[in-house]
Amino acid sequence: MSSEFFDVLNCQEAKNSHMELLKQLEGAFLRIAEYLITRESITFDEVMTLLCKDGIRGELNHDNNNYISALYLILCIVSWQTMLFKPRRIDHMHFEIHNEQGGYRGDAYMCLKIGVASCTRMPLSELLMGFGVLLPSKNLCLSDDEASREAFR
């Protein structure tokens, strides 16, 4: 990970203190999980405001590179928590979901590319629902073998 990824964290010690960076990253990880669980709907901007209130990160302007790095940090943490996607920063205006299948999409024609300006107002639940629709239901058993079907229940 690049150092700018961590620049958004409110580290009190020297920039090269890896333990401080990891501690701050862990704090952000746990706080974001708490925000997602305790709030019915929350946007990226609201997450960043709450992280600032909780002292996890400092104040950011909407125009600077740290703001985009903070958005990317939130996308990465949500992807690690849900294990549904792997975000990738394309440029200073766009994020996309990393294609891990070498271009093969099978029957799926969806390619998710998010503009930075639009994702700040997007509830995280809307982003995640796009992946949830693609997941099989929890009671889905695709095996034709009767013993496997019985064991699945």
C-alpha positions in Angstrom: 0.0 0.0 0.0 1.2 3.5 -0.8 2.0 5.9 2.1 -0.7 8.3 1.0 -3.2 5.6 1.9 -2.2 6.1 5.5 -1.8 9.9 5.4 -5.5 10.3 6.1 -5.1 8.7 9.5 -4.6 10.9 12.5 -1.2 9.5 13.7 0.4 11.4 16.5 3.8 9.7 16.2 6.4 10.0 13.4 5.1 9.1 9.9 7.4 6.1 9.7 6.0 4.4 12.9 4.4 1.3 11.4 2.9 0.2 14.7 1.1 3.6 15.1 -0.2 3.3 11.5 -1.5 -0.2 12.1 -3.1 0.8 15.4 -4.9 3.7 13.6 -5.9 1.4 10.8 -7.3 -1.1 13.2 -9.2 1.7 15.0 -10.7 2.9 11.6 -11.6 -0.7 10.7 -13.5 -1.3 14.0 -15.2 2.1 14.0 -16.4 1.7 10.4 -17.8 -1.7 11.3 -19.6 -0.1 14.3 -21.0 2.6 12.1 -22.3 0.1 9.5 -24.0 -2.0 12.2 -25.5 0.7 14.4 -26.9 3.0 11.6 -29.7 2.1 9.3 -28.2 4.1 6.4 -24.8 5.9 6.2 -23.0 7.6 3.4 -19.2 7.9 2.7 -19.3 11.5 3.8 -21.0 10.6 7.1 -18.4 7.9 7.8 -15.6 10.4 7.2 -17.3 12.9 9.5 -17.7 10.3 12.3 -14.1 9.2 11.9 -13.0 12.8 12.3 -15.2 13.2 15.4 -13.8 10.0 16.9 -10.2 11.3 16.3 -9.3 8.5 13.8 -8.6 11.0 11.0 -8.0 14.8 10.7 -10.0 17.4 8.8 -9.9 17.1 5.0 -10.9 19.4 2.2 -13.1 18.0 -0.6 -10.6 19.2 -3.1 -7.4 17.6 -2.0 -5.8 14.2 -2.6 -6.2 13.2 1.1 -10.0 13.4 0.7 -9.8 10.8 -2.2 -7.4 8.7 -0.2 -9.9 8.8 2.7 -12.7 7.6 0.4 -10.4 4.8 -0.9 -9.6 3.8 2.7 -13.3 3.5 3.5 -13.9 1.4 0.3 -11.0 -0.9 1.2 -12.1 -1.4 4.8 -15.7 -2.1 3.7 -14.4 -4.6 1.1 -12.2 -6.4 3.7 -15.1 -6.5 6.2 -17.7 -7.9 3.7 -15.2 -9.8 1.4 -17.5 -9.0 -1.5 -15.2 -6.9 -3.7 -11.7 -5.5 -4.1 -11.6 -1.8 -4.9 -9.1 -0.2 -7.2 -8.3 3.5 -7.6 -8.2 4.3 -11.3 -7.4 8.0 -11.1 -8.3 11.0 -8.9 -11.9 10.9 -10.2 -12.8 7.2 -10.3 -12.7 4.0 -8.4 -13.6 0.6 -9.8 -14.1 -2.9 -8.6 -10.9 -4.8 -9.5 -11.5 -7.6 -12.0 -9.8 -10.7 -10.7 -10.9 -13.0 -13.5 -8.7 -11.8 -16.3 -11.5 -10.2 -18.2 -13.8 -13.3 -18.0 -17.3 -12.3 -16.9 -19.3 -15.4 -17.8 -23.0 -14.4 -17.9 -22.3 -11.2 -15.9 -22.2 -8.0 -17.8 -21.8 -5.6 -14.9 -18.7 -3.6 -14.5 -18.7 -1.3 -11.5 -17.0 2.0 -11.8 -17.7 4.7 -9.2 -17.1 8.4 -9.7 -15.6 10.1 -6.6 -18.2 12.9 -6.7 -21.2 10.6 -6.7 -20.0 8.1 -4.2 -19.7 10.6 -1.4 -23.5 10.9 -1.2 -24.1 7.2 -1.9 -25.2 5.1 1.1 -22.9 2.2 1.7 -25.9 -0.1 1.8 -26.6 0.7 -1.9 -23.1 -0.2 -2.9 -23.2 -3.5 -1.0 -26.7 -4.4 -2.2 -25.4 -4.5 -5.8 -23.2 -7.4 -4.7 -25.8 -9.0 -2.5 -28.2 -9.4 -5.4 -25.5 -11.4 -7.2 -24.9 -13.8 -4.2 -26.8 -17.1 -4.0 -29.4 -17.5 -1.3 -28.2 -19.2 1.9 -30.4 -22.3 1.2 -29.2 -22.9 -2.3 -27.8 -26.3 -3.0 -26.8 -26.9 -6.6 -25.9 -30.6 -6.2 -28.0 -33.3 -7.9 -26.9 -35.9 -5.5 -29.7 -36.7 -3.0 -27.2 -37.4 -0.1 -25.6 -34.0 -0.6 -28.9 -32.3 -0.7 -29.9 -34.0 2.6 -26.6 -33.1 4.2 -27.1 -29.5 3.1 -30.3 -29.2 5.0 
